[in-house]
């Protein structure tokens, strides 16, 4: 695969209708704070693919049925690192549109590392823009476990797996159907566990359980990783400890602390490129605040 030059990168970029004033609304979401393909694990090298899908800037996708902890796929390229947040990471999504726009922005202003946050995927955007065909803005004051879990469920309707009656998985979420799994549960074959945590009224964050623990004391246990906003994907909590138990992990970052672990759900590691999250695609003036 031949690397894309800065000039080629700009040519491949697509003009967006997302405006710069959205950055202030997203600031602080997912620590620092697109279309998601749940279960796809693509090479995020911003390289041209030798496959027939020459429009992809993320290279050739491949699948193995199970998610893996591959931080280099998220951290190596600045355009991917700065444009992808914890929500996308939890869904194992690499958004070539977001990375393409971010690459153009970084080319023009490399010192502004936070500018690409406008491409972050926010829970509920996919549901409103795809299903309801309306533009909404994210209101941080509504960040509660109840509202955020519902947004996640609506984005992933028909795909995410919840704990149903008798402990059997269900694709329906609600008081009479599916609910959160327990931390100690194992997801059904071909899926992995993700989790939502919040600082009520302010911020949200996501984690995913994707690898066998590496520390000797945690041998044969599965551990968690996460991507804090524009920062590197990592397998450590805020104190530098391996995350074997998310409930006990340190989730405090400076003055911000994700006190509430909202719940756990399972994400299929399948080969279908299904859309389940999104960045803001509304116009500058035509939007309303999202309730859910």
C-alpha atoms as an extended CHARMM CRD file, in Angstrom:
* protein
*
       292  EXT
         1         1  UNK       CA              0.0000000000        0.0000000000        0.0000000000  PROA      1               0.0000000000
         2         2  UNK       CA              1.3250000000        3.4460000000       -0.9330000000  PROA      2               0.0000000000
         3         3  UNK       CA              0.9790000000        6.1890000000        1.6360000000  PROA      3               0.0000000000
         4         4  UNK       CA             -1.2750000000        9.1070000000        0.7890000000  PROA      4               0.0000000000
         5         5  UNK       CA              0.5950000000       12.3900000000        0.3960000000  PROA      5               0.0000000000
         6         6  UNK       CA             -0.6890000000       15.5370000000        2.1390000000  PROA      6               0.0000000000
         7         7  UNK       CA             -1.8500000000       16.8080000000       -1.2600000000  PROA      7               0.0000000000
         8         8  UNK       CA             -3.7470000000       13.5890000000       -2.0120000000  PROA      8               0.0000000000
         9         9  UNK       CA             -5.2000000000       13.6800000000        1.4730000000  PROA      9               0.0000000000
        10        10  UNK       CA             -6.7140000000       17.0910000000        0.8440000000  PROA      10              0.0000000000
        11        11  UNK       CA             -8.1350000000       16.0540000000       -2.5160000000  PROA      11              0.0000000000
        12        12  UNK       CA             -9.8040000000       13.0120000000       -0.9610000000  PROA      12              0.0000000000
        13        13  UNK       CA            -11.4280000000       15.0910000000        1.7600000000  PROA      13              0.0000000000
        14        14  UNK       CA            -15.1610000000       15.6860000000        1.4840000000  PROA      14              0.0000000000
        15        15  UNK       CA            -16.7100000000       19.0670000000        2.2190000000  PROA      15              0.0000000000
        16        16  UNK       CA            -18.7110000000       18.9800000000        5.4270000000  PROA      16              0.0000000000
        17        17  UNK       CA            -21.6190000000       21.0000000000        6.7700000000  PROA      17              0.0000000000
        18        18  UNK       CA            -20.4140000000       20.7570000000       10.3560000000  PROA      18              0.0000000000
        19        19  UNK       CA            -19.5310000000       24.1750000000       11.7090000000  PROA      19              0.0000000000
        20        20  UNK       CA            -16.7160000000       25.2760000000       13.9590000000  PROA      20              0.0000000000
        21        21  UNK       CA            -18.9760000000       26.6260000000       16.6870000000  PROA      21              0.0000000000
        22        22  UNK       CA            -19.9380000000       23.0560000000       17.5910000000  PROA      22              0.0000000000
        23        23  UNK       CA            -16.5540000000       22.4850000000       19.1940000000  PROA      23              0.0000000000
        24        24  UNK       CA            -17.5140000000       24.5040000000       22.2370000000  PROA      24              0.0000000000
        25        25  UNK       CA            -20.6440000000       22.3840000000       22.7130000000  PROA      25              0.0000000000
        26        26  UNK       CA            -18.6600000000       19.1450000000       22.6450000000  PROA      26              0.0000000000
        27        27  UNK       CA            -15.7810000000       20.3130000000       24.8200000000  PROA      27              0.0000000000
        28        28  UNK       CA            -15.4610000000       18.1310000000       27.8860000000  PROA      28              0.0000000000
        29        29  UNK       CA            -17.4270000000       15.2300000000       26.4320000000  PROA      29              0.0000000000
        30        30  UNK       CA            -15.5900000000       11.9100000000       26.7380000000  PROA      30              0.0000000000
        31        31  UNK       CA            -12.8380000000       13.4710000000       28.8470000000  PROA      31              0.0000000000
        32        32  UNK       CA            -11.6040000000       15.9340000000       26.2590000000  PROA      32              0.0000000000
        33        33  UNK       CA            -13.9660000000       15.9180000000       24.1040000000  PROA      33              0.0000000000
        34        34  UNK       CA            -19.4190000000       10.2610000000       12.8830000000  PROA      34              0.0000000000
        35        35  UNK       CA            -21.0870000000        6.6580000000       10.9400000000  PROA      35              0.0000000000
        36        36  UNK       CA            -20.0950000000        3.6370000000       12.9340000000  PROA      36              0.0000000000
        37        37  UNK       CA            -19.3800000000        0.1990000000       11.6100000000  PROA      37              0.0000000000
        38        38  UNK       CA            -19.8000000000       -2.0050000000       14.6580000000  PROA      38              0.0000000000
        39        39  UNK       CA            -17.4460000000       -4.9540000000       14.7260000000  PROA      39              0.0000000000
        40        40  UNK       CA            -15.1420000000       -3.7250000000       11.9560000000  PROA      40              0.0000000000
        41        41  UNK       CA            -11.4510000000       -3.6310000000       12.7780000000  PROA      41              0.0000000000
        42        42  UNK       CA             -9.7320000000       -1.5890000000       10.0630000000  PROA      42              0.0000000000
        43        43  UNK       CA             -6.1220000000       -0.5620000000        9.6260000000  PROA      43              0.0000000000
        44        44  UNK       CA             -6.0740000000        3.1330000000       10.5030000000  PROA      44              0.0000000000
        45        45  UNK       CA             -2.9840000000        4.0180000000        8.5080000000  PROA      45              0.0000000000
        46        46  UNK       CA             -4.6600000000        6.5660000000        6.2270000000  PROA      46              0.0000000000
        47        47  UNK       CA             -3.3370000000        4.5950000000        3.2940000000  PROA      47              0.0000000000
        48        48  UNK       CA             -4.8240000000        3.7430000000       -0.0610000000  PROA      48              0.0000000000
        49        49  UNK       CA             -6.1730000000        0.2080000000       -0.2030000000  PROA      49              0.0000000000
        50        50  UNK       CA             -5.2760000000       -2.2580000000       -2.9080000000  PROA      50              0.0000000000
        51        51  UNK       CA             -8.7920000000       -3.6180000000       -2.7080000000  PROA      51              0.0000000000
        52        52  UNK       CA            -11.6880000000       -2.4680000000       -4.8820000000  PROA      52              0.0000000000
        53        53  UNK       CA            -12.7320000000       -0.0180000000       -2.1380000000  PROA      53              0.0000000000
        54        54  UNK       CA            -10.3660000000        2.7350000000       -3.2100000000  PROA      54              0.0000000000
        55        55  UNK       CA            -12.4590000000        5.3870000000       -1.4720000000  PROA      55              0.0000000000
        56        56  UNK       CA            -11.4360000000        4.1520000000        1.9750000000  PROA      56              0.0000000000
        57        57  UNK       CA             -8.7280000000        6.1870000000        3.6440000000  PROA      57              0.0000000000
        58        58  UNK       CA             -8.4210000000        3.7050000000        6.4670000000  PROA      58              0.0000000000
        59        59  UNK       CA             -7.1010000000        0.8880000000        4.3950000000  PROA      59              0.0000000000
        60        60  UNK       CA             -8.4060000000       -2.6500000000        4.0010000000  PROA      60              0.0000000000
        61        61  UNK       CA            -10.6760000000       -3.9980000000        6.7450000000  PROA      61              0.0000000000
        62        62  UNK       CA            -10.2860000000       -7.4990000000        8.1030000000  PROA      62              0.0000000000
        63        63  UNK       CA            -12.2280000000       -9.6050000000       10.5610000000  PROA      63              0.0000000000
        64        64  UNK       CA            -11.5010000000      -12.4270000000       12.9400000000  PROA      64              0.0000000000
        65        65  UNK       CA            -14.7110000000      -12.6640000000       14.9580000000  PROA      65              0.0000000000
        66        66  UNK       CA            -13.1850000000      -11.2660000000       18.1390000000  PROA      66              0.0000000000
        67        67  UNK       CA            -12.1050000000       -7.8160000000       19.1440000000  PROA      67              0.0000000000
        68        68  UNK       CA             -8.5070000000       -7.1730000000       20.1090000000  PROA      68              0.0000000000
        69        69  UNK       CA             -6.6330000000       -4.4520000000       21.9430000000  PROA      69              0.0000000000
        70        70  UNK       CA             -4.7190000000       -2.7720000000       19.1200000000  PROA      70              0.0000000000
        71        71  UNK       CA             -3.8010000000        0.7340000000       20.3080000000  PROA      71              0.0000000000
        72        72  UNK       CA             -1.6200000000        1.4350000000       17.2830000000  PROA      72              0.0000000000
        73        73  UNK       CA             -4.7270000000        1.4140000000       15.0860000000  PROA      73              0.0000000000
        74        74  UNK       CA             -6.0230000000        4.4280000000       17.0100000000  PROA      74              0.0000000000
        75        75  UNK       CA             -2.8490000000        6.1690000000       18.1480000000  PROA      75              0.0000000000
        76        76  UNK       CA             -0.3510000000        6.0060000000       15.2870000000  PROA      76              0.0000000000
        77        77  UNK       CA             -1.9940000000        8.4560000000       12.9040000000  PROA      77              0.0000000000
        78        78  UNK       CA             -2.7590000000       11.9510000000       14.2520000000  PROA      78              0.0000000000
        79        79  UNK       CA             -5.8680000000       12.2990000000       12.0620000000  PROA      79              0.0000000000
        80        80  UNK       CA             -7.4060000000        9.1970000000       13.6450000000  PROA      80              0.0000000000
        81        81  UNK       CA             -6.1340000000        9.9570000000       17.1420000000  PROA      81              0.0000000000
        82        82  UNK       CA             -7.6070000000       13.4720000000       17.2340000000  PROA      82              0.0000000000
        83        83  UNK       CA            -10.9400000000       12.7470000000       15.5140000000  PROA      83              0.0000000000
        84        84  UNK       CA            -12.0700000000        9.6140000000       17.3820000000  PROA      84              0.0000000000
        85        85  UNK       CA            -13.4410000000        9.4820000000       20.9130000000  PROA      85              0.0000000000
        86        86  UNK       CA            -14.3670000000        6.9060000000       23.5220000000  PROA      86              0.0000000000
        87        87  UNK       CA            -17.7820000000        6.1470000000       21.9780000000  PROA      87              0.0000000000
        88        88  UNK       CA            -16.2710000000        5.1850000000       18.6380000000  PROA      88              0.0000000000
        89        89  UNK       CA            -13.5820000000        3.1880000000       20.3920000000  PROA      89              0.0000000000
        90        90  UNK       CA            -16.1450000000        1.2410000000       22.4090000000  PROA      90              0.0000000000
        91        91  UNK       CA            -17.9110000000        0.2990000000       19.1550000000  PROA      91              0.0000000000
        92        92  UNK       CA            -14.6000000000       -0.5140000000       17.4700000000  PROA      92              0.0000000000
        93        93  UNK       CA            -15.3720000000        2.0060000000       14.7680000000  PROA      93              0.0000000000
        94        94  UNK       CA            -12.9130000000        3.8360000000       12.5730000000  PROA      94              0.0000000000
        95        95  UNK       CA            -14.5990000000        6.6290000000       10.6230000000  PROA      95              0.0000000000
        96        96  UNK       CA            -12.6860000000        7.4820000000        7.4520000000  PROA      96              0.0000000000
        97        97  UNK       CA            -14.8100000000       10.5920000000        6.8540000000  PROA      97              0.0000000000
        98        98  UNK       CA            -13.8860000000       12.0160000000       10.2480000000  PROA      98              0.0000000000
        99        99  UNK       CA            -10.2180000000       11.1060000000        9.8280000000  PROA      99              0.0000000000
       100       100  UNK       CA            -10.1610000000       12.6500000000        6.3580000000  PROA      100             0.0000000000
       101       101  UNK       CA            -11.5700000000       15.9780000000        7.5610000000  PROA      101             0.0000000000
       102       102  UNK       CA             -9.3070000000       15.9760000000       10.5930000000  PROA      102             0.0000000000
       103       103  UNK       CA             -6.2570000000       15.3970000000        8.4170000000  PROA      103             0.0000000000
       104       104  UNK       CA             -7.1200000000       18.4570000000        6.3720000000  PROA      104             0.0000000000
       105       105  UNK       CA             -7.5940000000       20.5640000000        9.4940000000  PROA      105             0.0000000000
       106       106  UNK       CA             -4.3130000000       19.4030000000       11.0260000000  PROA      106             0.0000000000
       107       107  UNK       CA             -2.5490000000       20.1800000000        7.7720000000  PROA      107             0.0000000000
       108       108  UNK       CA             -3.7240000000       23.7770000000        8.0140000000  PROA      108             0.0000000000
       109       109  UNK       CA             -3.2590000000       24.2070000000       11.7600000000  PROA      109             0.0000000000
       110       110  UNK       CA             -1.1480000000       21.4190000000       13.3290000000  PROA      110             0.0000000000
       111       111  UNK       CA             -0.8260000000       23.2060000000       16.6560000000  PROA      111             0.0000000000
       112       112  UNK       CA             -4.5620000000       23.0400000000       17.4360000000  PROA      112             0.0000000000
       113       113  UNK       CA             -4.8720000000       19.4690000000       18.6620000000  PROA      113             0.0000000000
       114       114  UNK       CA             -8.4750000000       19.8760000000       19.8400000000  PROA      114             0.0000000000
       115       115  UNK       CA             -9.9860000000       21.1300000000       16.5820000000  PROA      115             0.0000000000
       116       116  UNK       CA            -10.9740000000       17.6600000000       15.3530000000  PROA      116             0.0000000000
       117       117  UNK       CA            -13.3270000000       17.0460000000       18.2710000000  PROA      117             0.0000000000
       118       118  UNK       CA            -16.1640000000       18.3030000000       16.0660000000  PROA      118             0.0000000000
       119       119  UNK       CA            -16.0550000000       14.8730000000       14.3800000000  PROA      119             0.0000000000
       120       120  UNK       CA            -16.5410000000       12.9520000000       17.6120000000  PROA      120             0.0000000000
       121       121  UNK       CA            -19.4670000000       10.5350000000       17.5770000000  PROA      121             0.0000000000
       122       122  UNK       CA            -22.0490000000       11.4180000000       20.2140000000  PROA      122             0.0000000000
       123       123  UNK       CA            -24.6770000000        8.9610000000       21.5290000000  PROA      123             0.0000000000
       124       124  UNK       CA            -28.0710000000        9.7050000000       20.0130000000  PROA      124             0.0000000000
       125       125  UNK       CA            -26.8810000000       11.5570000000       16.9220000000  PROA      125             0.0000000000
       126       126  UNK       CA            -27.2570000000        8.5230000000       14.6810000000  PROA      126             0.0000000000
       127       127  UNK       CA            -30.7840000000        7.8510000000       15.9520000000  PROA      127             0.0000000000
       128       128  UNK       CA            -31.9770000000       11.4150000000       15.4180000000  PROA      128             0.0000000000
       129       129  UNK       CA            -30.2920000000       11.9870000000       12.0740000000  PROA      129             0.0000000000
       130       130  UNK       CA            -30.8790000000        8.5640000000       10.5420000000  PROA      130             0.0000000000
       131       131  UNK       CA            -34.2110000000        7.4520000000       12.0170000000  PROA      131             0.0000000000
       132       132  UNK       CA            -35.9520000000       10.7390000000       12.8130000000  PROA      132             0.0000000000
       133       133  UNK       CA            -34.2660000000       12.8170000000       10.0990000000  PROA      133             0.0000000000
       134       134  UNK       CA            -33.7730000000       15.7890000000       12.3770000000  PROA      134             0.0000000000
       135       135  UNK       CA            -30.7510000000       17.6920000000       13.5940000000  PROA      135             0.0000000000
       136       136  UNK       CA            -30.2260000000       17.9640000000       17.3430000000  PROA      136             0.0000000000
       137       137  UNK       CA            -27.4920000000       19.2860000000       19.5740000000  PROA      137             0.0000000000
       138       138  UNK       CA            -26.0430000000       17.4750000000       22.5470000000  PROA      138             0.0000000000
       139       139  UNK       CA            -27.0680000000       18.9530000000       25.8950000000  PROA      139             0.0000000000
       140       140  UNK       CA            -24.5470000000       18.0490000000       28.5910000000  PROA      140             0.0000000000
       141       141  UNK       CA            -27.0280000000       18.8920000000       31.3360000000  PROA      141             0.0000000000
       142       142  UNK       CA            -28.9630000000       15.7360000000       30.3960000000  PROA      142             0.0000000000
       143       143  UNK       CA            -25.9840000000       13.4470000000       31.0110000000  PROA      143             0.0000000000
       144       144  UNK       CA            -27.4520000000       10.7990000000       33.2890000000  PROA      144             0.0000000000
       145       145  UNK       CA            -27.2330000000        7.0330000000       33.1700000000  PROA      145             0.0000000000
       146       146  UNK       CA            -30.8690000000        6.7450000000       32.1410000000  PROA      146             0.0000000000
       147       147  UNK       CA            -30.6730000000        9.1780000000       29.2320000000  PROA      147             0.0000000000
       148       148  UNK       CA            -27.2480000000        8.1150000000       27.9850000000  PROA      148             0.0000000000
       149       149  UNK       CA            -28.0210000000        4.3920000000       28.0270000000  PROA      149             0.0000000000
       150       150  UNK       CA            -31.1970000000        5.0780000000       26.0790000000  PROA      150             0.0000000000
       151       151  UNK       CA            -29.2290000000        7.0510000000       23.4910000000  PROA      151             0.0000000000
       152       152  UNK       CA            -26.7750000000        4.1740000000       23.1150000000  PROA      152             0.0000000000
       153       153  UNK       CA            -29.6240000000        1.6770000000       22.8030000000  PROA      153             0.0000000000
       154       154  UNK       CA            -31.3810000000        3.7770000000       20.1380000000  PROA      154             0.0000000000
       155       155  UNK       CA            -28.1890000000        4.1500000000       18.1170000000  PROA      155             0.0000000000
       156       156  UNK       CA            -27.5540000000        0.4090000000       18.2810000000  PROA      156             0.0000000000
       157       157  UNK       CA            -31.1370000000       -0.8200000000       17.9790000000  PROA      157             0.0000000000
       158       158  UNK       CA            -31.2940000000       -4.2820000000       16.4690000000  PROA      158             0.0000000000
       159       159  UNK       CA            -27.5980000000       -4.9330000000       16.9630000000  PROA      159             0.0000000000
       160       160  UNK       CA            -26.4250000000       -4.3410000000       20.5340000000  PROA      160             0.0000000000
       161       161  UNK       CA            -27.1380000000       -7.2030000000       22.9100000000  PROA      161             0.0000000000
       162       162  UNK       CA            -28.7000000000       -6.6480000000       26.3230000000  PROA      162             0.0000000000
       163       163  UNK       CA            -29.4740000000       -9.0420000000       29.1590000000  PROA      163             0.0000000000
       164       164  UNK       CA            -32.9810000000      -10.3480000000       28.5640000000  PROA      164             0.0000000000
       165       165  UNK       CA            -35.3230000000      -12.6320000000       30.5070000000  PROA      165             0.0000000000
       166       166  UNK       CA            -33.6350000000      -15.6610000000       32.0820000000  PROA      166             0.0000000000
       167       167  UNK       CA            -30.2520000000      -14.1610000000       31.2990000000  PROA      167             0.0000000000
       168       168  UNK       CA            -30.6510000000      -14.7080000000       27.5640000000  PROA      168             0.0000000000
       169       169  UNK       CA            -29.4330000000      -11.9820000000       25.1960000000  PROA      169             0.0000000000
       170       170  UNK       CA            -31.9460000000       -9.6770000000       23.5410000000  PROA      170             0.0000000000
       171       171  UNK       CA            -31.6530000000       -6.8610000000       21.0120000000  PROA      171             0.0000000000
       172       172  UNK       CA            -34.4810000000       -4.9700000000       22.7090000000  PROA      172             0.0000000000
       173       173  UNK       CA            -33.7340000000       -2.4970000000       25.4750000000  PROA      173             0.0000000000
       174       174  UNK       CA            -36.2450000000       -1.3280000000       28.0480000000  PROA      174             0.0000000000
       175       175  UNK       CA            -37.9110000000       -2.0930000000       31.3700000000  PROA      175             0.0000000000
       176       176  UNK       CA            -39.9120000000       -5.0060000000       29.9390000000  PROA      176             0.0000000000
       177       177  UNK       CA            -37.2270000000       -6.4380000000       27.6990000000  PROA      177             0.0000000000
       178       178  UNK       CA            -33.4680000000       -6.0120000000       27.9930000000  PROA      178             0.0000000000
       179       179  UNK       CA            -31.2930000000       -4.3560000000       30.5940000000  PROA      179             0.0000000000
       180       180  UNK       CA            -27.6550000000       -4.0480000000       31.5880000000  PROA      180             0.0000000000
       181       181  UNK       CA            -25.4860000000       -7.1240000000       31.9070000000  PROA      181             0.0000000000
       182       182  UNK       CA            -23.4320000000       -7.5580000000       35.0630000000  PROA      182             0.0000000000
       183       183  UNK       CA            -19.7150000000       -6.8790000000       35.1130000000  PROA      183             0.0000000000
       184       184  UNK       CA            -19.0450000000      -10.5560000000       35.7920000000  PROA      184             0.0000000000
       185       185  UNK       CA            -21.1570000000      -11.7440000000       32.8440000000  PROA      185             0.0000000000
       186       186  UNK       CA            -19.6310000000      -13.0940000000       29.6730000000  PROA      186             0.0000000000
       187       187  UNK       CA            -21.0090000000      -11.8120000000       26.3900000000  PROA      187             0.0000000000
       188       188  UNK       CA            -22.4710000000      -14.3020000000       23.8970000000  PROA      188             0.0000000000
       189       189  UNK       CA            -20.0650000000      -15.8180000000       21.3960000000  PROA      189             0.0000000000
       190       190  UNK       CA            -18.9140000000      -13.3780000000       18.7520000000  PROA      190             0.0000000000
       191       191  UNK       CA            -19.4490000000      -10.2720000000       20.8860000000  PROA      191             0.0000000000
       192       192  UNK       CA            -17.5660000000       -8.2750000000       23.4920000000  PROA      192             0.0000000000
       193       193  UNK       CA            -18.5990000000       -6.1630000000       26.4690000000  PROA      193             0.0000000000
       194       194  UNK       CA            -18.6590000000       -2.3560000000       26.5580000000  PROA      194             0.0000000000
       195       195  UNK       CA            -19.6300000000        0.0000000000       29.3480000000  PROA      195             0.0000000000
       196       196  UNK       CA            -20.8640000000        3.5480000000       29.8440000000  PROA      196             0.0000000000
       197       197  UNK       CA            -19.8260000000        5.7160000000       32.7980000000  PROA      197             0.0000000000
       198       198  UNK       CA            -20.8250000000        9.3100000000       33.4990000000  PROA      198             0.0000000000
       199       199  UNK       CA            -20.1160000000       12.3690000000       35.5410000000  PROA      199             0.0000000000
       200       200  UNK       CA            -23.7790000000       13.3590000000       35.9510000000  PROA      200             0.0000000000
       201       201  UNK       CA            -24.7530000000       16.5610000000       34.1850000000  PROA      201             0.0000000000
       202       202  UNK       CA            -21.3110000000       17.0240000000       32.6520000000  PROA      202             0.0000000000
       203       203  UNK       CA            -19.5020000000       14.2010000000       30.8760000000  PROA      203             0.0000000000
       204       204  UNK       CA            -19.6700000000       10.6390000000       29.6100000000  PROA      204             0.0000000000
       205       205  UNK       CA            -17.0350000000        8.0310000000       28.9120000000  PROA      205             0.0000000000
       206       206  UNK       CA            -16.9200000000        4.4940000000       27.4590000000  PROA      206             0.0000000000
       207       207  UNK       CA            -14.7820000000        1.4080000000       27.9970000000  PROA      207             0.0000000000
       208       208  UNK       CA            -14.5660000000       -1.9620000000       26.2610000000  PROA      208             0.0000000000
       209       209  UNK       CA            -13.3330000000       -5.3640000000       27.4710000000  PROA      209             0.0000000000
       210       210  UNK       CA            -11.0640000000       -6.5320000000       24.6870000000  PROA      210             0.0000000000
       211       211  UNK       CA             -7.9670000000       -8.4140000000       25.7950000000  PROA      211             0.0000000000
       212       212  UNK       CA             -6.4890000000      -10.8960000000       28.1950000000  PROA      212             0.0000000000
       213       213  UNK       CA             -4.8340000000       -9.0990000000       31.0930000000  PROA      213             0.0000000000
       214       214  UNK       CA             -1.0720000000       -8.7620000000       30.7650000000  PROA      214             0.0000000000
       215       215  UNK       CA             -0.0320000000       -8.3770000000       34.3990000000  PROA      215             0.0000000000
       216       216  UNK       CA              0.9600000000      -11.6850000000       36.0350000000  PROA      216             0.0000000000
       217       217  UNK       CA             -1.3910000000      -11.1830000000       38.9830000000  PROA      217             0.0000000000
       218       218  UNK       CA             -4.3430000000      -10.9740000000       36.5650000000  PROA      218             0.0000000000
       219       219  UNK       CA             -3.4590000000      -14.0100000000       34.4940000000  PROA      219             0.0000000000
       220       220  UNK       CA             -6.3920000000      -15.6620000000       32.6440000000  PROA      220             0.0000000000
       221       221  UNK       CA             -8.6700000000      -12.6670000000       33.2440000000  PROA      221             0.0000000000
       222       222  UNK       CA            -10.0370000000      -10.3310000000       30.5860000000  PROA      222             0.0000000000
       223       223  UNK       CA             -9.1910000000       -6.6470000000       30.8990000000  PROA      223             0.0000000000
       224       224  UNK       CA            -10.6190000000       -3.3280000000       29.7280000000  PROA      224             0.0000000000
       225       225  UNK       CA             -9.2800000000       -0.5080000000       27.5890000000  PROA      225             0.0000000000
       226       226  UNK       CA            -10.5410000000        2.9310000000       26.5590000000  PROA      226             0.0000000000
       227       227  UNK       CA             -9.7000000000        6.0030000000       24.4900000000  PROA      227             0.0000000000
       228       228  UNK       CA             -9.9410000000        9.2610000000       26.4850000000  PROA      228             0.0000000000
       229       229  UNK       CA            -11.0660000000       11.8600000000       23.9620000000  PROA      229             0.0000000000
       230       230  UNK       CA             -8.2290000000       13.0130000000       21.6870000000  PROA      230             0.0000000000
       231       231  UNK       CA             -5.7000000000       11.0650000000       23.7620000000  PROA      231             0.0000000000
       232       232  UNK       CA             -4.2190000000        7.6310000000       23.1370000000  PROA      232             0.0000000000
       233       233  UNK       CA             -6.1740000000        4.4290000000       23.5060000000  PROA      233             0.0000000000
       234       234  UNK       CA             -4.8620000000        2.7340000000       26.6430000000  PROA      234             0.0000000000
       235       235  UNK       CA             -5.3490000000       -0.3010000000       28.8420000000  PROA      235             0.0000000000
       236       236  UNK       CA             -4.6940000000        1.6550000000       32.0500000000  PROA      236             0.0000000000
       237       237  UNK       CA             -6.9540000000        3.6450000000       34.3650000000  PROA      237             0.0000000000
       238       238  UNK       CA             -6.1980000000        7.1910000000       35.5060000000  PROA      238             0.0000000000
       239       239  UNK       CA             -3.6960000000        5.9200000000       38.0840000000  PROA      239             0.0000000000
       240       240  UNK       CA             -1.8330000000        3.7500000000       35.5790000000  PROA      240             0.0000000000
       241       241  UNK       CA             -3.3110000000        0.4560000000       36.7590000000  PROA      241             0.0000000000
       242       242  UNK       CA             -4.4280000000       -2.3560000000       34.4800000000  PROA      242             0.0000000000
       243       243  UNK       CA             -8.2420000000       -2.4060000000       34.3480000000  PROA      243             0.0000000000
       244       244  UNK       CA             -9.3110000000       -5.8670000000       35.3950000000  PROA      244             0.0000000000
       245       245  UNK       CA            -12.3780000000       -4.6420000000       37.2690000000  PROA      245             0.0000000000
       246       246  UNK       CA            -13.9860000000       -1.5260000000       35.8320000000  PROA      246             0.0000000000
       247       247  UNK       CA            -16.0530000000       -1.0110000000       38.9690000000  PROA      247             0.0000000000
       248       248  UNK       CA            -12.8630000000       -0.6480000000       41.0070000000  PROA      248             0.0000000000
       249       249  UNK       CA            -10.8100000000        1.2520000000       38.4070000000  PROA      249             0.0000000000
       250       250  UNK       CA             -9.8040000000        4.8480000000       39.0790000000  PROA      250             0.0000000000
       251       251  UNK       CA            -11.9950000000        6.9700000000       36.8290000000  PROA      251             0.0000000000
       252       252  UNK       CA            -10.9650000000       10.4120000000       38.1260000000  PROA      252             0.0000000000
       253       253  UNK       CA             -9.1740000000       12.8600000000       35.8520000000  PROA      253             0.0000000000
       254       254  UNK       CA             -8.2550000000       16.1100000000       37.5520000000  PROA      254             0.0000000000
       255       255  UNK       CA            -11.4440000000       17.8470000000       38.6810000000  PROA      255             0.0000000000
       256       256  UNK       CA            -13.5820000000       15.4290000000       36.7070000000  PROA      256             0.0000000000
       257       257  UNK       CA            -14.6460000000       12.0450000000       38.0390000000  PROA      257             0.0000000000
       258       258  UNK       CA            -16.8650000000        9.4780000000       36.3600000000  PROA      258             0.0000000000
       259       259  UNK       CA            -18.6510000000        8.4280000000       39.5060000000  PROA      259             0.0000000000
       260       260  UNK       CA            -21.5270000000        6.4420000000       37.9640000000  PROA      260             0.0000000000
       261       261  UNK       CA            -21.0700000000        3.1360000000       36.1360000000  PROA      261             0.0000000000
       262       262  UNK       CA            -24.2990000000        3.0880000000       34.1480000000  PROA      262             0.0000000000
       263       263  UNK       CA            -24.2720000000       -0.4150000000       32.7340000000  PROA      263             0.0000000000
       264       264  UNK       CA            -22.8440000000       -3.0220000000       30.4050000000  PROA      264             0.0000000000
       265       265  UNK       CA            -23.9110000000       -4.1650000000       26.9450000000  PROA      265             0.0000000000
       266       266  UNK       CA            -22.4930000000       -6.4970000000       24.3060000000  PROA      266             0.0000000000
       267       267  UNK       CA            -21.2900000000       -5.3820000000       20.8780000000  PROA      267             0.0000000000
       268       268  UNK       CA            -21.2800000000       -7.9680000000       18.0880000000  PROA      268             0.0000000000
       269       269  UNK       CA            -17.9430000000       -8.5920000000       16.4140000000  PROA      269             0.0000000000
       270       270  UNK       CA            -19.4800000000       -9.2750000000       13.0310000000  PROA      270             0.0000000000
       271       271  UNK       CA            -18.6220000000       -8.6180000000        9.3990000000  PROA      271             0.0000000000
       272       272  UNK       CA            -21.5750000000       -6.3710000000        8.6280000000  PROA      272             0.0000000000
       273       273  UNK       CA            -20.8720000000       -2.6870000000        8.1090000000  PROA      273             0.0000000000
       274       274  UNK       CA            -23.8880000000       -1.3920000000       10.0040000000  PROA      274             0.0000000000
       275       275  UNK       CA            -24.2520000000        2.2330000000       11.0560000000  PROA      275             0.0000000000
       276       276  UNK       CA            -24.8740000000        2.8270000000       14.7630000000  PROA      276             0.0000000000
       277       277  UNK       CA            -23.3130000000        6.1530000000       15.7050000000  PROA      277             0.0000000000
       278       278  UNK       CA            -22.6580000000        9.4640000000       14.0470000000  PROA      278             0.0000000000
       279       279  UNK       CA            -21.1990000000       12.9490000000       14.2640000000  PROA      279             0.0000000000
       280       280  UNK       CA            -23.3460000000       16.0710000000       14.0320000000  PROA      280             0.0000000000
       281       281  UNK       CA            -24.5550000000       16.6190000000       10.4620000000  PROA      281             0.0000000000
       282       282  UNK       CA            -27.0100000000       19.4490000000       10.9840000000  PROA      282             0.0000000000
       283       283  UNK       CA            -26.7540000000       22.9600000000        9.6100000000  PROA      283             0.0000000000
       284       284  UNK       CA            -25.5030000000       25.9490000000       11.5450000000  PROA      284             0.0000000000
       285       285  UNK       CA            -28.9390000000       27.3390000000       12.3620000000  PROA      285             0.0000000000
       286       286  UNK       CA            -31.4840000000       24.5300000000       11.9900000000  PROA      286             0.0000000000
       287       287  UNK       CA            -31.3000000000       22.3560000000       15.0720000000  PROA      287             0.0000000000
       288       288  UNK       CA            -32.9150000000       21.7510000000       18.4440000000  PROA      288             0.0000000000
       289       289  UNK       CA            -31.7730000000       20.3820000000       21.7730000000  PROA      289             0.0000000000
       290       290  UNK       CA            -31.9670000000       16.6050000000       22.1180000000  PROA      290             0.0000000000
       291       291  UNK       CA            -33.9220000000       15.2290000000       25.0640000000  PROA      291             0.0000000000
       292       292  UNK       CA            -32.9290000000       11.6340000000       24.3320000000  PROA      292             0.0000000000
